[in-house]
Amino acid sequence: MPGKDSAAKRHRQSEKRRINNRVAKSKVRTITKNFMLAVKTGDKESAEVKFMEMTKLMDTASGKGVYHKNTVARKKSRMNRLLNSLSAE
């Protein structure tokens, strides 16, 4: 147990942040998995919808400090390349 009230408060705050970050990361991972599945099956329309949802979730998480902005940019770029490879075929 924390010895001071301020330490207890910081512990409560960090616990809340940890849970919120976990939820945000889980949502991003889930939608990314769904996007990858749509790409593998070759479903372009579904992949486009999933890509838009994924980018929105990633940008939101980045704005809240869950992900670094460059990490999000890199992931979005890679996923966009995959999406474009569908339309090239």
VODREN-599647 format. One line per field, with one value per atom (N, C-alpha, C, O): residue number from 1; z, y, x; atom name; residue in one letter. Coordinates in nm, 2 decimals, always signed. Atoms other than C-alpha are relative to their C-alpha. Example, Ala and Ser with C-alpha at 12.3 -4.5 7.8 and 13.67 -1.06 7.14 Angstrom:
VODREN-599647
num: (1_1_1_1_2_2_2_2) .
c3: (+0.00_+0.78_+0.00_+0.07_+0.00_+0.71_+0.08_+0.09) .
c2: (-0.12_-0.45_+0.12_+0.12_-0.11_-0.11_+0.11_+0.22) .
c1: (+0.09_+1.23_+0.09_+0.19_-0.09_+1.37_-0.08_-0.03) .
atomo: (N_CA_C_O_N_CA_C_O) .
residuo: (A_A_A_A_S_S_S_S) .
***
This chain:
VODREN-599647
num: (1_1_1_1_2_2_2_2_3_3_3_3_4_4_4_4_5_5_5_5_6_6_6_6_7_7_7_7_8_8_8_8_9_9_9_9_10_10_10_10_11_11_11_11_12_12_12_12_13_13_13_13_14_14_14_14_15_15_15_15_16_16_16_16_17_17_17_17_18_18_18_18_19_19_19_19_20_20_20_20_21_21_21_21_22_22_22_22_23_23_23_23_24_24_24_24_25_25_25_25_26_26_26_26_27_27_27_27_28_28_28_28_29_29_29_29_30_30_30_30_31_31_31_31_32_32_32_32_33_33_33_33_34_34_34_34_35_35_35_35_36_36_36_36_37_37_37_37_38_38_38_38_39_39_39_39_40_40_40_40_41_41_41_41_42_42_42_42_43_43_43_43_44_44_44_44_45_45_45_45_46_46_46_46_47_47_47_47_48_48_48_48_49_49_49_49_50_50_50_50_51_51_51_51_52_52_52_52_53_53_53_53_54_54_54_54_55_55_55_55_56_56_56_56_57_57_57_57_58_58_58_58_59_59_59_59_60_60_60_60_61_61_61_61_62_62_62_62_63_63_63_63_64_64_64_64_65_65_65_65_66_66_66_66_67_67_67_67_68_68_68_68_69_69_69_69_70_70_70_70_71_71_71_71_72_72_72_72_73_73_73_73_74_74_74_74_75_75_75_75_76_76_76_76_77_77_77_77_78_78_78_78_79_79_79_79_80_80_80_80_81_81_81_81_82_82_82_82_83_83_83_83_84_84_84_84_85_85_85_85_86_86_86_86_87_87_87_87_88_88_88_88_89_89_89_89) .
c3: (+0.00_+0.00_+0.00_+0.06_+0.00_-0.07_+0.13_+0.20_-0.14_+0.23_+0.00_+0.11_+0.00_+0.12_-0.08_-0.17_+0.08_-0.01_-0.15_-0.23_+0.14_-0.32_-0.08_-0.20_+0.07_-0.40_-0.03_-0.13_+0.02_-0.36_-0.12_-0.20_+0.11_-0.60_-0.13_-0.23_+0.13_-0.86_-0.04_-0.15_+0.03_-0.83_-0.06_-0.15_+0.06_-0.89_-0.14_-0.23_+0.13_-1.18_-0.11_-0.22_+0.09_-1.34_-0.03_-0.14_+0.03_-1.30_-0.10_-0.18_+0.10_-1.48_-0.14_-0.23_+0.13_-1.76_-0.06_-0.18_+0.05_-1.79_-0.06_-0.17_+0.05_-1.83_-0.12_-0.22_+0.12_-2.08_-0.12_-0.23_+0.11_-2.28_-0.05_-0.17_+0.04_-2.28_-0.09_-0.19_+0.08_-2.41_-0.14_-0.24_+0.13_-2.69_-0.09_-0.20_+0.08_-2.80_-0.04_-0.15_+0.03_-2.79_-0.12_-0.21_+0.11_-3.02_-0.13_-0.23_+0.12_-3.26_-0.06_-0.18_+0.04_-3.27_-0.06_-0.16_+0.06_-3.33_-0.14_-0.23_+0.13_-3.62_-0.10_-0.22_+0.09_-3.77_-0.04_-0.16_+0.03_-3.75_-0.10_-0.20_+0.09_-3.92_-0.14_-0.24_+0.13_-4.19_-0.07_-0.19_+0.06_-4.25_-0.06_-0.17_+0.05_-4.29_-0.12_-0.22_+0.12_-4.54_-0.12_-0.23_+0.11_-4.74_-0.05_-0.17_+0.04_-4.74_-0.08_-0.17_+0.07_-4.86_-0.14_-0.23_+0.12_-5.13_-0.01_-0.12_-0.01_-5.02_+0.01_+0.12_+0.00_-5.13_+0.07_+0.14_-0.07_-5.01_+0.15_+0.22_-0.14_-4.67_+0.06_+0.16_-0.04_-4.65_+0.01_+0.10_+0.00_-4.73_+0.12_+0.18_-0.12_-4.46_+0.13_+0.22_-0.12_-4.20_+0.01_+0.12_+0.00_-4.31_+0.06_+0.14_-0.05_-4.24_+0.15_+0.22_-0.14_-3.90_+0.07_+0.18_-0.06_-3.82_+0.01_+0.12_+0.00_-3.91_+0.10_+0.17_-0.10_-3.70_+0.14_+0.22_-0.13_-3.40_+0.03_+0.14_-0.02_-3.44_+0.02_+0.11_-0.01_-3.48_+0.14_+0.21_-0.13_-3.17_+0.11_+0.21_-0.10_-2.97_+0.00_+0.11_+0.01_-3.09_+0.07_+0.14_-0.06_-2.98_+0.15_+0.22_-0.15_-2.63_+0.06_+0.18_-0.06_-2.60_+0.01_+0.08_-0.01_-2.63_-0.09_-0.05_+0.09_-2.94_-0.04_-0.03_+0.05_-3.07_-0.14_-0.21_+0.13_-3.38_-0.12_-0.22_+0.11_-3.59_-0.01_-0.12_+0.00_-3.49_-0.08_-0.16_+0.07_-3.61_-0.15_-0.23_+0.14_-3.93_-0.08_-0.19_+0.06_-4.00_-0.02_-0.13_+0.01_-3.93_-0.11_-0.19_+0.10_-4.15_-0.14_-0.23_+0.13_-4.43_-0.05_-0.17_+0.04_-4.43_-0.04_-0.13_+0.03_-4.42_-0.13_-0.20_+0.13_-4.70_-0.12_-0.22_+0.11_-4.91_-0.03_-0.15_+0.01_-4.85_-0.07_-0.16_+0.07_-4.95_-0.14_-0.23_+0.14_-5.27_-0.08_-0.20_+0.08_-5.36_-0.04_-0.14_+0.04_-5.37_-0.13_-0.21_+0.12_-5.63_-0.12_-0.23_+0.11_-5.84_-0.06_-0.18_+0.05_-5.88_-0.09_-0.14) .
c2: (-0.12_+0.00_+0.13_+0.13_-0.12_+0.35_+0.07_+0.07_-0.06_+0.54_+0.14_+0.19_-0.13_+0.88_+0.01_-0.08_-0.01_+1.00_+0.03_-0.02_-0.04_+1.15_-0.13_-0.14_+0.12_+0.81_-0.09_-0.16_+0.08_+0.64_+0.05_-0.02_-0.07_+0.89_-0.04_-0.07_+0.03_+0.84_-0.15_-0.18_+0.14_+0.46_-0.02_-0.09_+0.01_+0.50_+0.05_-0.01_-0.06_+0.72_-0.09_-0.10_+0.08_+0.50_-0.13_-0.19_+0.12_+0.20_+0.02_-0.06_-0.04_+0.38_+0.01_-0.04_-0.02_+0.48_-0.13_-0.16_+0.13_+0.12_-0.07_-0.13_+0.06_-0.01_+0.06_-0.01_-0.07_+0.25_-0.03_-0.04_+0.03_+0.19_-0.14_-0.16_+0.14_-0.18_-0.01_-0.09_+0.01_-0.13_+0.06_+0.00_-0.06_+0.10_-0.08_-0.10_+0.09_-0.13_-0.12_-0.17_+0.12_-0.43_+0.03_-0.05_-0.03_-0.25_+0.02_-0.03_-0.02_-0.15_-0.14_-0.16_+0.13_-0.51_-0.08_-0.15_+0.07_-0.65_+0.04_-0.04_-0.05_-0.43_-0.02_-0.04_+0.03_-0.48_-0.15_-0.18_+0.15_-0.86_-0.02_-0.09_+0.01_-0.81_+0.05_-0.01_-0.06_-0.59_-0.10_-0.13_+0.09_-0.85_-0.12_-0.17_+0.11_-1.12_+0.03_-0.05_-0.04_-0.92_+0.01_-0.02_-0.01_-0.86_-0.14_-0.16_+0.14_-1.23_-0.07_-0.14_+0.06_-1.33_+0.08_+0.03_-0.07_-1.06_+0.09_+0.14_-0.08_-0.87_+0.15_+0.20_-0.14_-0.52_+0.10_+0.19_-0.09_-0.34_-0.01_+0.09_+0.02_-0.49_+0.05_+0.11_-0.04_-0.42_+0.15_+0.21_-0.15_-0.05_+0.05_+0.15_-0.04_-0.02_-0.02_+0.06_+0.03_-0.19_+0.09_+0.13_-0.09_+0.03_+0.13_+0.19_-0.13_+0.34_+0.00_+0.09_+0.02_+0.21_+0.00_+0.06_+0.02_+0.11_+0.13_+0.16_-0.13_+0.45_+0.09_+0.16_-0.09_+0.63_-0.04_+0.04_+0.05_+0.41_+0.03_+0.07_-0.03_+0.45_+0.15_+0.18_-0.14_+0.82_+0.05_+0.13_-0.04_+0.85_-0.05_+0.03_+0.05_+0.63_+0.08_+0.11_-0.08_+0.84_+0.13_+0.18_-0.13_+1.16_-0.01_+0.09_+0.01_+1.02_-0.05_-0.07_+0.04_+0.91_-0.15_-0.19_+0.14_+0.54_-0.05_-0.13_+0.04_+0.51_+0.13_+0.24_-0.12_+0.75_+0.03_-0.07_-0.04_+0.94_-0.07_-0.10_+0.06_+0.79_-0.15_-0.21_+0.14_+0.44_-0.02_-0.11_+0.00_+0.51_+0.02_-0.05_-0.03_+0.66_-0.12_-0.15_+0.11_+0.36_-0.12_-0.18_+0.11_+0.11_+0.03_-0.06_-0.04_+0.30_-0.01_-0.05_+0.01_+0.32_-0.14_-0.17_+0.14_-0.05_-0.06_-0.14_+0.05_-0.13_+0.06_-0.01_-0.07_+0.12_-0.07_-0.09_+0.07_-0.06_-0.13_-0.17_+0.13_-0.39_+0.03_-0.05_-0.03_-0.23_+0.03_-0.01_-0.03_-0.09_-0.12_-0.12_+0.12_-0.42_-0.08_-0.16_+0.06_-0.55_+0.05_-0.02_-0.06_-0.30_-0.02_-0.01_+0.02_-0.37_-0.14_-0.16_+0.13_-0.73_-0.01_-0.12) .
c1: (+0.08_+0.00_+0.09_+0.19_-0.08_+0.12_+0.00_-0.10_-0.01_+0.24_-0.06_-0.10_+0.05_+0.11_-0.13_-0.15_+0.12_-0.22_+0.02_-0.05_-0.03_-0.06_+0.04_+0.01_-0.05_+0.10_-0.12_-0.13_+0.12_-0.24_-0.08_-0.13_+0.08_-0.40_+0.07_+0.00_-0.08_-0.12_-0.02_-0.04_+0.02_-0.17_-0.14_-0.16_+0.14_-0.55_+0.00_-0.07_+0.00_-0.49_+0.07_+0.02_-0.07_-0.23_-0.08_-0.07_+0.08_-0.46_-0.11_-0.14_+0.11_-0.75_+0.06_+0.00_-0.06_-0.51_+0.04_+0.02_-0.04_-0.38_-0.12_-0.10_+0.12_-0.73_-0.05_-0.09_+0.05_-0.83_+0.09_+0.04_-0.10_-0.51_-0.02_-0.02_+0.02_-0.58_-0.12_-0.12_+0.12_-0.93_+0.02_-0.02_-0.02_-0.82_+0.09_+0.06_-0.09_-0.53_-0.08_-0.06_+0.08_-0.77_-0.09_-0.10_+0.09_-1.02_+0.08_+0.04_-0.08_-0.74_+0.05_+0.04_-0.04_-0.61_-0.11_-0.09_+0.11_-0.95_-0.04_-0.06_+0.04_-1.04_+0.11_+0.08_-0.11_-0.69_-0.01_+0.01_+0.02_-0.75_-0.11_-0.10_+0.12_-1.09_+0.04_+0.00_-0.04_-0.93_+0.09_+0.08_-0.09_-0.65_-0.08_-0.05_+0.09_-0.92_-0.07_-0.08_+0.07_-1.11_+0.10_+0.06_-0.11_-0.78_+0.03_+0.04_-0.03_-0.70_-0.11_-0.08_+0.11_-1.04_-0.02_-0.09_+0.01_-1.02_-0.12_-0.16_+0.12_-1.33_+0.04_+0.06_-0.05_-1.24_-0.09_-0.05_+0.10_-1.56_+0.01_+0.01_-0.01_-1.54_+0.13_+0.14_-0.13_-1.17_+0.01_+0.07_+0.00_-1.23_-0.07_-0.03_+0.07_-1.49_+0.08_+0.08_-0.08_-1.27_+0.12_+0.16_-0.11_-0.98_-0.03_+0.04_+0.05_-1.18_-0.02_+0.02_+0.03_-1.29_+0.14_+0.15_-0.13_-0.93_+0.08_+0.13_-0.07_-0.78_-0.06_+0.01_+0.07_-1.04_+0.04_+0.07_-0.04_-0.97_+0.15_+0.18_-0.15_-0.59_+0.02_+0.10_-0.02_-0.61_-0.05_+0.01_+0.05_-0.83_+0.09_+0.12_-0.10_-0.59_+0.12_+0.18_-0.12_-0.30_-0.02_+0.06_+0.03_-0.47_-0.01_+0.01_+0.01_-0.53_+0.14_+0.14_-0.13_-0.16_+0.02_+0.12_-0.02_-0.21_+0.11_+0.19_-0.10_+0.00_+0.08_+0.02_-0.08_+0.28_-0.05_-0.09_+0.06_+0.17_+0.08_+0.02_-0.08_+0.46_-0.04_-0.04_+0.04_+0.35_-0.13_-0.14_+0.13_+0.00_+0.02_-0.04_-0.03_+0.13_+0.06_+0.02_-0.07_+0.35_-0.10_-0.11_+0.09_+0.07_-0.11_-0.14_+0.10_-0.18_+0.06_-0.01_-0.07_+0.07_+0.01_-0.02_-0.02_+0.13_-0.14_-0.15_+0.13_-0.24_-0.06_-0.13_+0.05_-0.32_+0.07_+0.01_-0.07_-0.05_-0.07_-0.09_+0.07_-0.23_-0.14_-0.17_+0.13_-0.57_+0.02_-0.06_-0.02_-0.42_+0.04_+0.02_-0.04_-0.28_-0.12_-0.12_+0.13_-0.64_-0.05_-0.10_+0.06_-0.74_+0.09_+0.04_-0.09_-0.43_-0.03_+0.00_+0.02_-0.53_-0.12_-0.16) .
atomo: (N_CA_C_O_N_CA_C_O_N_CA_C_O_N_CA_C_O_N_CA_C_O_N_CA_C_O_N_CA_C_O_N_CA_C_O_N_CA_C_O_N_CA_C_O_N_CA_C_O_N_CA_C_O_N_CA_C_O_N_CA_C_O_N_CA_C_O_N_CA_C_O_N_CA_C_O_N_CA_C_O_N_CA_C_O_N_CA_C_O_N_CA_C_O_N_CA_C_O_N_CA_C_O_N_CA_C_O_N_CA_C_O_N_CA_C_O_N_CA_C_O_N_CA_C_O_N_CA_C_O_N_CA_C_O_N_CA_C_O_N_CA_C_O_N_CA_C_O_N_CA_C_O_N_CA_C_O_N_CA_C_O_N_CA_C_O_N_CA_C_O_N_CA_C_O_N_CA_C_O_N_CA_C_O_N_CA_C_O_N_CA_C_O_N_CA_C_O_N_CA_C_O_N_CA_C_O_N_CA_C_O_N_CA_C_O_N_CA_C_O_N_CA_C_O_N_CA_C_O_N_CA_C_O_N_CA_C_O_N_CA_C_O_N_CA_C_O_N_CA_C_O_N_CA_C_O_N_CA_C_O_N_CA_C_O_N_CA_C_O_N_CA_C_O_N_CA_C_O_N_CA_C_O_N_CA_C_O_N_CA_C_O_N_CA_C_O_N_CA_C_O_N_CA_C_O_N_CA_C_O_N_CA_C_O_N_CA_C_O_N_CA_C_O_N_CA_C_O_N_CA_C_O_N_CA_C_O_N_CA_C_O_N_CA_C_O_N_CA_C_O_N_CA_C_O_N_CA_C_O_N_CA_C_O_N_CA_C_O_N_CA_C_O_N_CA_C_O_N_CA_C_O_N_CA_C_O_N_CA_C_O_N_CA_C_O_N_CA_C_O) .
residuo: (M_M_M_M_P_P_P_P_G_G_G_G_K_K_K_K_D_D_D_D_S_S_S_S_A_A_A_A_A_A_A_A_K_K_K_K_R_R_R_R_H_H_H_H_R_R_R_R_Q_Q_Q_Q_S_S_S_S_E_E_E_E_K_K_K_K_R_R_R_R_R_R_R_R_I_I_I_I_N_N_N_N_N_N_N_N_R_R_R_R_V_V_V_V_A_A_A_A_K_K_K_K_S_S_S_S_K_K_K_K_V_V_V_V_R_R_R_R_T_T_T_T_I_I_I_I_T_T_T_T_K_K_K_K_N_N_N_N_F_F_F_F_M_M_M_M_L_L_L_L_A_A_A_A_V_V_V_V_K_K_K_K_T_T_T_T_G_G_G_G_D_D_D_D_K_K_K_K_E_E_E_E_S_S_S_S_A_A_A_A_E_E_E_E_V_V_V_V_K_K_K_K_F_F_F_F_M_M_M_M_E_E_E_E_M_M_M_M_T_T_T_T_K_K_K_K_L_L_L_L_M_M_M_M_D_D_D_D_T_T_T_T_A_A_A_A_S_S_S_S_G_G_G_G_K_K_K_K_G_G_G_G_V_V_V_V_Y_Y_Y_Y_H_H_H_H_K_K_K_K_N_N_N_N_T_T_T_T_V_V_V_V_A_A_A_A_R_R_R_R_K_K_K_K_K_K_K_K_S_S_S_S_R_R_R_R_M_M_M_M_N_N_N_N_R_R_R_R_L_L_L_L_L_L_L_L_N_N_N_N_S_S_S_S_L_L_L_L_S_S_S_S_A_A_A_A_E_E_E_E) .
***
